[in-house]
């Protein structure tokens, strides 16, 4: 019997030459200081798009309309070592064309949203597949960012 794969989503927001990432804090399940895209586990009974809208709001306080999320046509998966466990995660990524809200805020001690220059992504600790997903979003949606 194979290992259970945990379905997750990620939301890619591009702003000029930057991407919105989440830096994980001491109270997060991810390793402290590692960066990811806004996102998380798809809950039971929830569609991937519903999960994307919910996670974006929870992790950044930004709101997205489901119609403004465009699925990246690529499947991602990785074995990720977290603070207390290692699991295999699949990731469906969405490019967010528009969002509402100007000030991003996270959850104290847990998530810290930051606009990071895309040129700097190679110099910070990222979860697997983040660099590839951001590159794919840039390639597919350069005109929209």
Secondary structure, DSSP 4 states (H G I P E B T S, - for coil): -PPPEEEEEEEE-EETTEEEEEEE-TTSSSPTT-EEEEEEEPPTT--HHHHHHHHHHHHHS-B--GGGEEE-S--EEEEEE-SS-EEEEEEEEEEES--B-S-----TTTEEEEEEEGGGGGGS-B-TTHHHHHHHHHHHHTTT-
